[in-house]
Amino acid sequence: MGIQGWTYLIVALTFLLYIGIAVWSRVRTTAGFYVAGQGVPALANGMATGADWMSAASFISMAGLISFMGYDGAMYLMGWTGGYVLLALLLAPYLRKYGKYTVPEFVGDRYYSQAARVVAVVCAVFISFTYVMGQMRGVGVVFSRFLEIDINTGVVIGGAIVFLYAILGGMRGITYTQVAQYCVLIVAYLIPAVAISLQLTGNPIPQLGFGSTLVEGPSAGVYLLEAIDQIHRDLGLPEYTGAFVAGKRSLIDIAAITLALMVGTAGLPHVLIRFYTVRSARLARWSVMWALVFIALLYTTAPAVAAFARVNLIQTLHQTPYAEVPEWFTNWETTGLIQFNDRDGDGVITYGEDPETRELEIDRDIMVLANPEIANLPAWVVALVAAGGLAAALSTAAGLLLVISSSISHDLFKSILRPGMSEAQELRLARFAAGGAVLIAIYFGINPLDYVASTVAFAFGLAAASFFPILVLGVFNRRVTREAAVAGMLAGIVFTAAYIVWFKLLGWGGPEDWWLGISPEGIGSLGMLINFAVTLAVSRFTPPPPDEVRELVDRIRLPSGH
């Protein structure tokens, strides 16, 4: 059976599993829909959090970006994993102890303001839609290659699947579906990584193979990273392991992006809501610990996958006559995600990255998916990677859709516009909102801003600039006022969104015009500082919070068994 046959089989089986779990775990209460009845075990919640966290950006795009960026790509690893440390220390246990359903609900109560709640709803929805467009894009990339359908059609199919199990099971269904999706995606990521590591270095552990010598080819006996650096020098490219050199990002930009990803992690509403699904603050901490373990399995493997893909890609294609390209190249060429432009007319592929002479146009998002084919692994392994990519994208998309749904139904309608609505009406509205969110997510998946990981980075920047300062100050500063919270959130997210739109959506200016040399992916760091500054400044000139609010802040931080 060929790649397409295996892909249909494995993807169909995994989709049936996800839908079966959703039907089995169907909920009929708002508590079950929003927070799974707060009865999820810490281990399962950690695994579900790992799947929720390891989106298409982590599975499909991160290693692809590292493969092309080299050392600079490590900012994604450092930012996304470092953010979980902040989450465990600063937010997760305290928000769980507070005991409400959603982040906007915490913001509204802590800052004793419906206006603050509405601003938080708008921020949550805006961030979630920015994030979800990356997931839908990832689904389209997988479908377009392995099921040989149009990318846009793939996005529509993926949206329909997410909608089905999100509206049936709510958070309970999504949680246990994500447990299954984590198992699928981690197996799909590790099997080809182990096989390729053994093939290239003789070491079956990718993390060790990353630092081993090559066992075959023109660079046999040379350490993998040394071989890549030499290949880059021969091609006139910046060294793969080089840092802050010509042709690569500046120190300040890498620092800004890393910080934005880190604090953005601790402010993402679809991640924070996961810690409302366990019974206590202690279990919330254990959930974070288990999530870090499960995330580390993929994140410590990603640099090795990136390096393997880099070596295989260049050695396979550089100086290869176009008439003799391998089958995997022609398969991906039909998707439009890899293209050969014969600039010198010699019919031979010359690898390079200078836009003036570049003959290969390669979408970074295909590297992890194409890697098993480049390495000539069996068809079932290639199909398994496709299923893993879909699992990663769909698991995160489901969590994001639930945030959008709960923000509209619970935080906007139930809390503000129609407080007298029944639980059945609220649940019906939540499912209707999820349907509307899916349609918008499909549109953004068809019309994304950038590569998957870059688009996701924008969402992290928006979360860093809006939620992180307000949540941290809400827990640790009794003096922050409602006026300050509203002003801080608006200042941070408006500045960050305007910067991203100016440079990425409208294209008005290039790197030479970036403020302080900070790219749109990293501008959330500056937006966060603006938020902190505005919030603290306004708090000094507005009346202090009521006594009951200050008592609430003290109570959240007091250690207890709950």
Phi and psi in degrees as a GROMACS rama.xvg file:
@    title "Ramachandran Plot"
@    xaxis  label "Phi"
@    yaxis  label "Psi"
@TYPE xy
-83.4419  -177.571  GLY-2
-60.5697  -44.0363  ILE-3
-64.9393  -41.7594  GLN-4
-62.2354  -46.5586  GLY-5
-61.1761  -39.3996  TRP-6
-64.9594  -46.3208  THR-7
-56.9295  -43.5376  TYR-8
-65.7541  -51.8212  LEU-9
-69.1856  -42.7487  ILE-10
-64.5029  -41.1525  VAL-11
-62.3986  -42.7283  ALA-12
-64.004  -43.163  LEU-13
-68.1747  -38.1082  THR-14
-65.2805  -40.1472  PHE-15
-62.4154  -38.5046  LEU-16
-62.0508  -46.1803  LEU-17
-62.6049  -45.6635  TYR-18
-67.3974  -37.9565  ILE-19
-60.5462  -41.9008  GLY-20
-64.2122  -40.4412  ILE-21
-63.0192  -42.2343  ALA-22
-65.9522  -43.0939  VAL-23
-62.527  -35.6051  TRP-24
-102.891  21.7758  SER-25
-56.7499  136.53  ARG-26
-109.366  155.464  VAL-27
-128.503  7.36392  ARG-28
-125.434  157.058  THR-29
-68.7199  -33.3653  THR-30
-63.311  -39.7359  ALA-31
-69.3985  -36.9979  GLY-32
-70.2278  -42.1858  PHE-33
-84.6934  -45.8143  TYR-34
-132.063  23.9371  VAL-35
56.1001  31.8274  ALA-36
66.7784  11.5576  GLY-37
53.0574  38.1511  GLN-38
-123.551  21.2393  GLY-39
-83.5852  130.024  VAL-40
-63.4989  152.464  PRO-41
-60.3118  -40.404  ALA-42
-63.037  -47.9282  LEU-43
-65.1772  -38.5302  ALA-44
-66.8746  -36.9077  ASN-45
-64.0716  -40.479  GLY-46
-68.6224  -41.6315  MET-47
-64.774  -38.6632  ALA-48
-62.9116  -40.0222  THR-49
-59.9397  -43.3019  GLY-50
-68.2185  -41.3408  ALA-51
-60.9084  -37.016  ASP-52
-78.7785  -43.5638  TRP-53
-82.3561  82.8221  MET-54
-81.2641  -170.103  SER-55
-59.1722  -29.4639  ALA-56
-63.2437  -43.4337  ALA-57
-71.7199  -46.1947  SER-58
-77.8258  -48.8376  PHE-59
-91.084  -46.1164  ILE-60
-98.1296  -30.8185  SER-61
-61.8472  -50.7736  MET-62
-64.1381  -32.9559  ALA-63
-63.8047  -42.0742  GLY-64
-66.0847  -43.1361  LEU-65
-61.8133  -38.1594  ILE-66
-58.6463  -36.5452  SER-67
-92.6735  -29.3135  PHE-68
-93.4666  -21.1554  MET-69
67.6069  -132.503  GLY-70
-53.428  -40.7324  TYR-71
-57.8543  -31.9249  ASP-72
-65.4858  -14.7905  GLY-73
-63.6157  -16.5411  ALA-74
-63.3199  -30.3626  MET-75
-68.0162  -41.1691  TYR-76
-64.5591  -49.2752  LEU-77
-66.3622  -41.4921  MET-78
-67.8791  -47.9634  GLY-79
-71.4191  -36.5749  TRP-80
-79.3326  -38.6746  THR-81
-61.1091  -31.306  GLY-82
-62.3654  -31.8263  GLY-83
-69.0743  -29.4232  TYR-84
-65.0453  -45.3717  VAL-85
-59.4765  -41.9314  LEU-86
-61.4233  -44.2862  LEU-87
-66.9232  -37.926  ALA-88
-83.7272  -39.0907  LEU-89
-103.391  -26.9219  LEU-90
-129.286  -50.6669  LEU-91
-50.9885  -54.5458  ALA-92
-66.3264  -33.1377  PRO-93
-73.4195  -41.5512  TYR-94
-66.8515  -36.5899  LEU-95
-65.4713  -39.9597  ARG-96
-63.7221  -31.8745  LYS-97
-62.347  -38.6339  TYR-98
86.9158  12.0598  GLY-99
-91.9914  178.062  LYS-100
-81.1653  -41.0746  TYR-101
-134.394  164.106  THR-102
-66.0033  -46.3612  VAL-103
-57.5149  -31.5977  PRO-104
-66.321  -41.1046  GLU-105
-62.4407  -46.3788  PHE-106
-60.7298  -44.59  VAL-107
-62.3027  -42.8684  GLY-108
-74.1295  -45.2058  ASP-109
-63.7222  -36.7478  ARG-110
-101.826  17.0011  TYR-111
39.2659  51.2095  TYR-112
-155.285  127.343  SER-113
-69.47  -31.6666  GLN-114
-63.2024  -41.9202  ALA-115
-63.1769  -38.6538  ALA-116
-63.6984  -43.2518  ARG-117
-63.8329  -43.5007  VAL-118
-61.4744  -40.6585  VAL-119
-64.3981  -37.9838  ALA-120
-62.0219  -46.9981  VAL-121
-60.5589  -44.5345  VAL-122
-62.2071  -44.6576  CYS-123
-61.769  -44.1414  ALA-124
-66.6444  -43.085  VAL-125
-63.1017  -46.6113  PHE-126
-62.6067  -44.8159  ILE-127
-64.7588  -39.3018  SER-128
-67.8669  -37.3009  PHE-129
-62.4738  -40.6201  THR-130
-69.8942  -42.9072  TYR-131
-69.8569  -24.5335  VAL-132
-64.1233  -32.6209  MET-133
-65.9725  -37.3392  GLY-134
-68.5294  -43.4556  GLN-135
-65.2092  -35.408  MET-136
-62.4539  -42.7534  ARG-137
-61.466  -41.846  GLY-138
-59.7554  -44.1475  VAL-139
-62.9442  -39.5608  GLY-140
-61.7265  -45.347  VAL-141
-63.7241  -49.5788  VAL-142
-62.7708  -39.1118  PHE-143
-63.0252  -35.5337  SER-144
-86.1404  -51.0499  ARG-145
-87.398  -23.7065  PHE-146
-107.141  2.09801  LEU-147
53.0937  48.3743  GLU-148
-124.786  167.075  ILE-149
-62.7982  144.387  ASP-150
-55.459  -43.1765  ILE-151
-63.6059  -38.5502  ASN-152
-64.6301  -39.7549  THR-153
-61.3281  -40.1414  GLY-154
-62.1719  -41.6971  VAL-155
-64.2242  -43.7957  VAL-156
-62.4728  -45.756  ILE-157
-61.3073  -41.252  GLY-158
-62.4943  -38.3994  GLY-159
-66.0232  -40.2287  ALA-160
-64.8062  -46.3269  ILE-161
-60.5156  -44.3628  VAL-162
-59.1641  -41.5999  PHE-163
-62.6743  -49.9945  LEU-164
-84.3413  -16.4106  TYR-165
-73.9616  -43.5568  ALA-166
-76.0787  -26.7767  ILE-167
-74.154  -53.9067  LEU-168
-97.8314  -11.671  GLY-169
56.4286  -148.107  GLY-170
-65.8612  -33.8152  MET-171
-64.8382  -48.1969  ARG-172
-65.2909  -41.5609  GLY-173
-62.6238  -40.7911  ILE-174
-59.6222  -51.8157  THR-175
-75.7635  -25.8379  TYR-176
-66.2281  -40.0845  THR-177
-67.0834  -31.036  GLN-178
-60.5935  -46.8607  VAL-179
-64.0866  -39.9945  ALA-180
-67.2608  -34.3103  GLN-181
-62.6963  -44.5985  TYR-182
-58.9135  -42.3135  CYS-183
-65.5526  -48.2401  VAL-184
-70.5255  -35.7346  LEU-185
-73.775  -37.455  ILE-186
-64.8821  -42.0772  VAL-187
-65.2309  -30.6953  ALA-188
-81.0666  -39.1229  TYR-189
-80.0941  -36.5154  LEU-190
-59.2665  -52.781  ILE-191
-66.8259  -32.2352  PRO-192
-63.1386  -43.6484  ALA-193
-64.8131  -45.068  VAL-194
-62.7072  -43.9266  ALA-195
-71.874  -36.6259  ILE-196
-61.5379  -42.8317  SER-197
-65.8218  -38.6435  LEU-198
-66.0545  -42.5998  GLN-199
-87.1357  -38.5067  LEU-200
-118.831  -9.78681  THR-201
79.5281  2.33247  GLY-202
-111.641  122.356  ASN-203
-77.011  -9.48292  PRO-204
-96.5404  109.55  ILE-205
-55.6332  -38.7566  PRO-206
-63.2049  -30.6145  GLN-207
-86.8579  -35.6188  LEU-208
-61.3228  -30.2304  GLY-209
-56.9576  -31.1855  PHE-210
-108.1  18.6436  GLY-211
-104.798  176.273  SER-212
-90.8309  152.572  THR-213
-74.3769  145.273  LEU-214
-104.981  -7.04001  VAL-215
-151.122  171.36  GLU-216
86.4904  -177.866  GLY-217
-64.4482  -18.9193  PRO-218
-108.179  22.0742  SER-219
-56.7821  135.393  ALA-220
89.0002  -7.64804  GLY-221
-99.9941  141.31  VAL-222
-59.6721  143.21  TYR-223
-51.9316  -51.1426  LEU-224
-68.8252  -34.2705  LEU-225
-64.2738  -39.5216  GLU-226
-63.7756  -41.6071  ALA-227
-65.9181  -41.6224  ILE-228
-60.2596  -41.169  ASP-229
-66.7477  -40.6921  GLN-230
-59.6967  -42.5681  ILE-231
-64.5831  -42.4098  HIS-232
-62.8347  -40.7526  ARG-233
-63.2886  -30.906  ASP-234
-92.1811  -0.758602  LEU-235
76.7727  23.7246  GLY-236
-101.125  157.485  LEU-237
-60.1077  144.255  PRO-238
-57.5062  141.65  GLU-239
-58.331  -41.0321  TYR-240
-91.6779  2.8377  THR-241
-70.7701  145.006  GLY-242
-123.206  133.044  ALA-243
55.7556  42.8616  PHE-244
-111.024  171.234  VAL-245
-56.4948  135.197  ALA-246
90.8612  -1.7449  GLY-247
-124.983  174.234  LYS-248
-70.9131  153.659  ARG-249
-78.1468  163.907  SER-250
-59.9065  -44.4432  LEU-251
-66.6937  -35.2806  ILE-252
-69.9676  -42.8307  ASP-253
-63.3116  -42.5048  ILE-254
-62.3468  -41.3566  ALA-255
-66.9657  -42.9118  ALA-256
-65.4206  -43.8381  ILE-257
-59.6938  -45.543  THR-258
-64.9106  -41.2248  LEU-259
-62.7676  -42.5323  ALA-260
-65.509  -37.6342  LEU-261
-67.7642  -54.5271  MET-262
-74.5091  -25.419  VAL-263
-64.7619  -36.0974  GLY-264
-57.2121  -44.6779  THR-265
-75.6492  -3.44236  ALA-266
-118.795  4.60354  GLY-267
-75.3971  122.559  LEU-268
-64.0132  -32.7619  PRO-269
-73.8912  -21.4131  HIS-270
-83.7228  -43.1529  VAL-271
-62.1236  -36.1576  LEU-272
-65.1346  -21.7537  ILE-273
-63.3156  -27.2652  ARG-274
-85.9239  0.235034  PHE-275
-87.6711  -8.62263  TYR-276
-88.711  -5.96588  THR-277
-101.858  170.016  VAL-278
-82.1309  -21.1572  ARG-279
-151.051  167.515  SER-280
-65.2718  -34.5058  ALA-281
-62.7704  -42.9131  ARG-282
-68.9966  -27.7241  LEU-283
-63.994  -41.6908  ALA-284
-63.6633  -43.238  ARG-285
-63.7537  -35.0792  TRP-286
-60.2821  -43.7755  SER-287
-62.2146  -42.3709  VAL-288
-61.1233  -47.9416  MET-289
-64.836  -38.0128  TRP-290
-60.7503  -42.2122  ALA-291
-62.3967  -39.2692  LEU-292
-62.3472  -48.0881  VAL-293
-68.2861  -37.5103  PHE-294
-66.8715  -39.2306  ILE-295
-60.4879  -31.769  ALA-296
-57.4  -40.8427  LEU-297
-84.0143  -42.4351  LEU-298
-68.7651  -31.8768  TYR-299
-76.9983  -16.3635  THR-300
-87.8593  -28.1457  THR-301
-56.5944  -44.2481  ALA-302
-60.8669  -35.819  PRO-303
-67.4424  -44.2043  ALA-304
-58.9301  -42.1299  VAL-305
-61.9822  -45.0372  ALA-306
-66.8227  -42.6732  ALA-307
-59.1301  -45.4484  PHE-308
-62.9036  -38.6279  ALA-309
-63.0641  -48.4956  ARG-310
-62.7073  -48.2317  VAL-311
-62.3939  -41.8227  ASN-312
-63.1332  -50.4225  LEU-313
-68.9316  -43.8854  ILE-314
-65.7609  -29.3779  GLN-315
-78.5289  -35.7506  THR-316
-106.605  -31.4243  LEU-317
-63.9979  128.767  HIS-318
63.5841  25.5785  GLN-319
-96.5039  128.166  THR-320
-59.1306  136.369  PRO-321
-59.0602  -31.7483  TYR-322
-68.0308  -15.1328  ALA-323
-113.543  16.6924  GLU-324
-64.0027  149.078  VAL-325
-67.3862  164.993  PRO-326
-61.9634  -35.5372  GLU-327
-61.1326  -33.3733  TRP-328
-65.1048  -47.49  PHE-329
-66.8318  -32.8737  THR-330
-63.3787  -45.3486  ASN-331
-75.192  -27.2815  TRP-332
-62.7987  -32.5952  GLU-333
-66.5647  -21.5607  THR-334
-82.502  -14.2324  THR-335
82.049  4.20768  GLY-336
-90.864  -5.25733  LEU-337
-143.466  134.215  ILE-338
-142.224  144.709  GLN-339
-109.494  123.578  PHE-340
-114.324  106.359  ASN-341
-78.5879  81.0797  ASP-342
-66.8771  -35.6839  ARG-343
-95.7061  -2.46467  ASP-344
71.3995  16.8958  GLY-345
-94.5104  -2.45892  ASP-346
73.5571  10.2453  GLY-347
-116.888  134.938  VAL-348
-76.0915  123.36  ILE-349
-113.304  119.684  THR-350
-81.6718  137.604  TYR-351
-174.989  166.811  GLY-352
-122.692  3.43112  GLU-353
-71.3239  121.307  ASP-354
-56.0998  -26.3281  PRO-355
-76.117  -29.8822  GLU-356
-119.074  -2.14572  THR-357
-62.4992  129.456  ARG-358
-104.046  -15.953  GLU-359
-113.408  127.41  LEU-360
-107.298  112.386  GLU-361
-121.967  122.739  ILE-362
-73.4171  123.281  ASP-363
-56.7893  -26.8165  ARG-364
-71.0617  -8.31191  ASP-365
-93.0186  -9.27909  ILE-366
-62.7656  -47.67  MET-367
-66.2493  -40.1503  VAL-368
-69.8948  -35.5621  LEU-369
-84.8445  -19.2725  ALA-370
-53.7663  -46.3108  ASN-371
-62.5438  -35.3678  PRO-372
-68.4189  -42.4667  GLU-373
-59.8614  -36.938  ILE-374
-85.3655  4.4887  ALA-375
60.0741  39.5746  ASN-376
-78.5426  161.573  LEU-377
-58.3376  156.05  PRO-378
-59.869  -36.0615  ALA-379
-67.5417  -29.7493  TRP-380
-68.9331  -43.3754  VAL-381
-58.9341  -43.4518  VAL-382
-66.2444  -37.3829  ALA-383
-63.4397  -39.1013  LEU-384
-63.4953  -39.741  VAL-385
-60.6868  -44.1131  ALA-386
-64.0658  -36.8776  ALA-387
-65.6366  -41.1398  GLY-388
-62.2525  -41.1088  GLY-389
-65.1633  -41.093  LEU-390
-60.3207  -43.0795  ALA-391
-64.1295  -45.8704  ALA-392
-67.4447  -44.4976  ALA-393
-70.6182  -35.5787  LEU-394
-63.5825  -44.3348  SER-395
-70.9634  -40.416  THR-396
-58.7806  -39.4067  ALA-397
-64.1025  -44.0473  ALA-398
-62.0851  -39.5489  GLY-399
-67.6834  -40.2497  LEU-400
-64.3276  -35.18  LEU-401
-66.99  -37.6372  LEU-402
-61.3806  -46.5536  VAL-403
-61.2157  -45.235  ILE-404
-62.3224  -48.2388  SER-405
-69.2359  -33.8392  SER-406
-62.8092  -40.3096  SER-407
-76.566  -49.2742  ILE-408
-75.4395  -45.6855  SER-409
-88.9644  -48.7015  HIS-410
-81.7342  -29.4939  ASP-411
-96.0982  -56.5705  LEU-412
-78.3875  -54.7813  PHE-413
-64.7739  -38.5946  LYS-414
-88.1994  -25.1801  SER-415
-125.47  -58.6111  ILE-416
-78.2697  -42.3852  LEU-417
-135.942  71.0045  ARG-418
-64.1287  -18.5384  PRO-419
-89.5771  2.68187  GLY-420
-66.9091  147.206  MET-421
-75.8332  167.723  SER-422
-63.3942  -39.4952  GLU-423
-63.2171  -41.1089  ALA-424
-65.4475  -40.0412  GLN-425
-64.5209  -42.0182  GLU-426
-64.5649  -39.8528  LEU-427
-65.1584  -41.2646  ARG-428
-65.1407  -38.0397  LEU-429
-61.6705  -41.3936  ALA-430
-70.4794  -36.7664  ARG-431
-64.8239  -41.7489  PHE-432
-63.4393  -37.743  ALA-433
-62.552  -39.002  ALA-434
-63.122  -45.0083  GLY-435
-63.002  -38.1808  GLY-436
-64.4105  -37.6734  ALA-437
-61.4021  -43.5019  VAL-438
-61.6947  -42.3143  LEU-439
-68.2842  -38.9682  ILE-440
-62.5928  -39.0938  ALA-441
-62.3727  -42.438  ILE-442
-59.9933  -46.5774  TYR-443
-69.1275  -28.8066  PHE-444
-67.2328  -32.9159  GLY-445
-78.1923  -27.1764  ILE-446
-126.439  67.2783  ASN-447
-76.043  162.974  PRO-448
-76.3853  -35.3644  LEU-449
-164.479  -165.092  ASP-450
-58.4283  160.206  TYR-451
-54.9752  -53.2391  VAL-452
-65.4559  -35.7942  ALA-453
-66.9103  -41.9615  SER-454
-62.4803  -42.6122  THR-455
-63.2725  -37.2461  VAL-456
-59.2951  -35.1524  ALA-457
-62.7843  -40.4246  PHE-458
-62.7196  -40.2007  ALA-459
-65.2578  -39.3693  PHE-460
-62.1075  -41.1711  GLY-461
-65.5501  -39.3939  LEU-462
-66.4947  -40.0939  ALA-463
-62.2638  -39.7332  ALA-464
-80.1556  -19.1875  ALA-465
-110.581  -58.3711  SER-466
-86.3765  -41.3492  PHE-467
-55.9942  -52.2016  PHE-468
-61.154  -39.684  PRO-469
-69.6311  -37.8823  ILE-470
-69.7485  -45.7917  LEU-471
-64.656  -47.055  VAL-472
-66.3086  -32.114  LEU-473
-65.7698  -29.304  GLY-474
-87.5519  -38.1801  VAL-475
-110.708  -1.81089  PHE-476
-131.119  112.698  ASN-477
-74.3197  -15.1182  ARG-478
-92.6123  -12.3845  ARG-479
-67.5798  133.402  VAL-480
-104.786  170.031  THR-481
-66.6653  -40.7662  ARG-482
-61.6055  -38.885  GLU-483
-67.5604  -40.3707  ALA-484
-63.2265  -46.0917  ALA-485
-62.6352  -46.757  VAL-486
-63.0167  -41.2992  ALA-487
-65.4286  -46.6052  GLY-488
-62.1804  -45.3681  MET-489
-64.9579  -43.2185  LEU-490
-62.1186  -44.9504  ALA-491
-65.9982  -48.8043  GLY-492
-76.934  -33.8437  ILE-493
-66.2618  -45.3265  VAL-494
-60.5016  -48.6895  PHE-495
-65.3078  -45.4363  THR-496
-63.7329  -41.505  ALA-497
-63.1229  -40.044  ALA-498
-63.8852  -44.4771  TYR-499
-64.8296  -46.003  ILE-500
-62.1682  -42.4942  VAL-501
-59.0761  -47.8168  TRP-502
-91.4979  -32.2032  PHE-503
-99.7454  -44.0252  LYS-504
-83.2263  -45.2378  LEU-505
-90.1087  -22.3281  LEU-506
67.9052  29.0336  GLY-507
-88.074  82.2352  TRP-508
118.497  159.182  GLY-509
-122.947  -167.262  GLY-510
-55.4854  -30.0717  PRO-511
-68.8471  -15.6069  GLU-512
-99.8234  -3.25843  ASP-513
-63.0304  139.713  TRP-514
-66.9579  125.232  TRP-515
57.003  16.853  LEU-516
77.725  17.4052  GLY-517
-96.635  127.011  ILE-518
-76.3715  167.095  SER-519
-58.812  -31.1294  PRO-520
-65.2389  -26.6239  GLU-521
-106.542  -2.29475  GLY-522
-66.8934  -17.7015  ILE-523
-58.6627  -28.3107  GLY-524
-62.6812  -44.3698  SER-525
-68.9399  -37.5988  LEU-526
-61.311  -37.3216  GLY-527
-63.4584  -44.7358  MET-528
-63.4221  -38.7545  LEU-529
-61.878  -44.0959  ILE-530
-59.1452  -50.421  ASN-531
-56.9897  -47.6372  PHE-532
-63.2113  -47.1598  ALA-533
-64.3437  -44.102  VAL-534
-61.8933  -48.3877  THR-535
-67.5097  -37.2754  LEU-536
-67.5497  -47.1864  ALA-537
-64.7517  -33.9865  VAL-538
-61.5009  -29.8956  SER-539
-71.185  -21.9493  ARG-540
-115.364  14.3526  PHE-541
-126.412  155.997  THR-542
-60.0153  143.489  PRO-543
-65.095  159.791  PRO-544
-62.4382  158.217  PRO-545
-61.2688  160.337  PRO-546
-59.2154  -39.2499  ASP-547
-65.2811  -31.086  GLU-548
-70.3704  -43.0315  VAL-549
-65.3233  -34.7584  ARG-550
-66.6763  -37.4163  GLU-551
-60.5838  -44.3457  LEU-552
-61.5836  -43.5225  VAL-553
-63.5411  -40.8911  ASP-554
-66.7195  -36.9214  ARG-555
-61.4021  -37.6696  ILE-556
-86.98  -16.8072  ARG-557
-66.8436  132.217  LEU-558
-68.6127  138.981  PRO-559
-160.974  179.494  SER-560
-86.4783  7.13997  GLY-561
